[in-house]
Amino acid sequence: MSRDSKFLSRVLRHVPEEIDLTLDLHGWVQVDDLLRQMRRNGHPWSKEKLIEIVETSDKQRFTLSPNGRKIRAAQGHSVDVDLGLLTIEPPKFLYHGTASANLDSIFADGLYSGRRRQVHLSSDPNTAEQVGTRHGRPIVLRVEALLMYADGLEFQKADNGVWLTDQVPRKYIGFGMIE
């Protein structure tokens, strides 16, 4: 991820106040307001540069509104926003990439969002493994998502395809891939 993409993620997910920016209830901000505040804070980006960052984001971290006038982070917020995502039925299994150092805690307490608003899960083990490499030696965990859903836990799917849930109790977590 480029330095500019990291900065945009930081501002739209965690600290919009760093550049005197205010996100709306759903995490959106006017593109013109973002660019103005970026310029005032030493980041003189053009609209073309912003669009290039959005389009080349390795994990499609950002969403532009259909008319291109607003932008938000697709998921991963630590600030209080409501992405307005509908609860939907997940596939039978989802996957979580983590580092081996986290396994004792995960198998004791389950998966919790930590500093983020929700737990992030992947549709496939390869993506989860890529996520896990950011934290050390990757381990891919299998989550019995459909069983969780049947037991009353909710799932949403972000604009970029990442599955979100508030927590994953340990009884739904296991090792291994499913063919």
Secondary structure, 3 states (H helix, E strand, C coil): CCHHHHHHHHHHHCCHHHHCCCCCCCCCEEHHHHHHHHHHCCCCCCHHHHHHHHHHCCCCCEEECCCCCEEEECCCCCCCCCCCCCCCCCCCCEEEEEEHHHHHHHHHHCEECCCCCCEEEECCHHHHHHHHHHHCCEEEEEECHHHHHHCCCCCEECCCCCEEECEECHHHEEECCCC
